[in-house]
């Protein structure tokens, strides 16, 4: 059996509340828009995809190895933006300013995951929270 997995940072609840408040002030509410629920907001560090259950324990050990070398991470909000696919906006995100500490952690996770068969991400890492997935028009 497989599970669809990713490695992510959880955001403290009080900060999520602030992001949602800012988002709502800027974008308001719209019945046609379905915002990502608060409990799904996170910063993805590495998407693993469909992963055999037999690897889950090893993945956790590798993550703990990286995390145990790290300390508290301070991130600063940068801006809201859009990711496009085929020239159409698909994701509204909240971005963070560049953090060498976070980049180091992401690179270490990439290295650790490669040792157990996951391919390294070729795209440059962009720390962000996904607030909205746009579907259709």
Secondary structure per residue as TSV (DSSP state, phi and psi in degrees):
chain	resnum	aa	ss	phi	psi
A	1	X	-	360.0	148.5
A	2	X	E	-121.7	159.4
A	3	X	E	-128.5	147.1
A	4	X	E	-86.5	110.7
A	5	X	E	-118.0	154.8
A	6	X	E	-150.9	158.2
A	7	X	E	-106.2	129.0
A	8	X	E	-144.2	160.2
A	9	X	E	-96.3	132.8
A	10	X	E	-83.8	147.5
A	11	X	-	-103.9	135.3
A	12	X	-	-55.9	141.9
A	13	X	H	-53.9	-42.9
A	14	X	H	-64.8	-33.8
A	15	X	H	-71.9	-37.7
A	16	X	H	-61.3	-41.0
A	17	X	H	-60.0	-40.9
A	18	X	H	-64.8	-44.1
A	19	X	H	-59.9	-44.8
A	20	X	H	-64.7	-38.1
A	21	X	H	-63.6	-45.8
A	22	X	H	-63.2	-46.2
A	23	X	H	-56.3	-47.7
A	24	X	H	-66.4	-34.3
A	25	X	H	-64.9	-39.6
A	26	X	H	-78.7	-48.3
A	27	X	H	-102.3	-15.3
A	28	X	-	64.4	-162.7
A	29	X	-	-116.5	149.4
A	30	X	-	-146.4	130.7
A	31	X	T	-64.2	-25.6
A	32	X	T	-82.8	-8.7
A	33	X	-	-105.0	130.7
A	34	X	-	-113.7	100.1
A	35	X	B	-67.4	149.3
A	36	X	-	-61.8	135.2
A	37	X	-	-67.0	151.9
A	38	X	G	-52.5	-40.0
A	39	X	G	-69.4	-11.6
A	40	X	G	-99.3	-2.6
A	41	X	-	-79.4	126.9
A	42	X	E	-162.9	172.6
A	43	X	E	-109.2	113.2
A	44	X	E	-74.7	127.3
A	45	X	E	-97.1	-34.5
A	46	X	E	-157.8	124.8
A	47	X	E	-89.9	124.9
A	48	X	E	-99.0	-28.8
A	49	X	E	80.5	-160.2
A	50	X	E	-67.0	117.8
A	51	X	E	-126.4	132.1
A	52	X	E	-61.7	139.5
A	53	X	G	-56.5	-29.8
A	54	X	G	-62.5	-19.1
A	55	X	G	-92.8	-12.4
A	56	X	H	-57.7	-43.9
A	57	X	H	-63.5	-43.3
A	58	X	H	-64.4	-41.3
A	59	X	H	-59.6	-47.2
A	60	X	H	-60.0	-41.2
A	61	X	H	-62.7	-41.8
A	62	X	H	-65.6	-41.6
A	63	X	H	-64.1	-44.8
A	64	X	H	-59.4	-38.0
A	65	X	H	-59.0	-43.4
A	66	X	H	-71.6	-48.1
A	67	X	H	-64.1	-37.4
A	68	X	T	-65.3	-19.6
A	69	X	T	-89.6	-7.1
A	70	X	-	-105.6	159.4
A	71	X	-	-115.4	-171.3
A	72	X	-	-54.9	137.1
A	73	X	-	-106.7	127.6
A	74	X	-	-102.7	121.0
A	75	X	-	-118.2	144.9
A	76	X	-	-115.8	131.6
A	77	X	E	-61.0	142.0
A	78	X	E	-113.1	-61.2
A	79	X	E	-168.6	168.8
A	80	X	E	-94.5	151.7
A	81	X	E	-159.0	-178.0
A	82	X	E	-126.2	142.6
A	83	X	E	-101.8	137.8
A	84	X	E	-111.4	151.7
A	85	X	E	-136.6	125.9
A	86	X	T	53.5	44.6
A	87	X	T	63.7	13.9
A	88	X	E	-116.2	137.8
A	89	X	E	-66.5	134.5
A	90	X	E	-123.2	-30.2
A	91	X	E	-138.9	129.7
A	92	X	E	-95.6	127.4
A	93	X	E	-131.5	160.5
A	94	X	E	-110.9	124.3
A	95	X	E	-102.9	164.3
A	96	X	E	-122.6	151.9
A	97	X	-	-65.5	154.3
A	98	X	-	-53.9	135.1
A	99	X	-	-132.9	111.5
A	100	X	H	-58.0	-38.3
A	101	X	H	-62.2	-44.3
A	102	X	H	-68.2	-41.2
A	103	X	H	-60.6	-40.3
A	104	X	H	-61.7	-43.4
A	105	X	H	-64.0	-45.0
A	106	X	H	-60.8	-43.8
A	107	X	H	-63.8	-39.5
A	108	X	H	-66.1	-39.5
A	109	X	H	-63.9	-44.0
A	110	X	H	-57.0	-46.4
A	111	X	H	-61.5	-45.8
A	112	X	H	-65.0	-41.3
A	113	X	H	-69.6	-31.3
A	114	X	H	-63.7	-33.6
A	115	X	T	-65.9	-17.2
A	116	X	T	-115.0	19.5
A	117	X	T	104.1	1.2
A	118	X	-	-88.7	137.6
A	119	X	-	-74.3	145.3
A	120	X	-	-70.0	144.6
A	121	X	-	-70.5	132.5
A	122	X	-	-88.0	-27.6
A	123	X	S	-76.2	149.9
A	124	X	-	-65.8	136.9
A	125	X	-	-68.7	132.5
A	126	X	-	-126.7	108.5
A	127	X	-	-72.4	125.0
A	128	X	E	-160.4	159.1
A	129	X	E	-106.5	130.6
A	130	X	E	-85.2	117.5
A	131	X	E	-95.8	-30.1
A	132	X	E	-153.2	132.9
A	133	X	E	-106.5	122.7
A	134	X	-	-94.0	126.0
A	135	X	-	-121.2	146.0
A	136	X	-	64.0	-138.7
A	137	X	-	-96.3	360.0
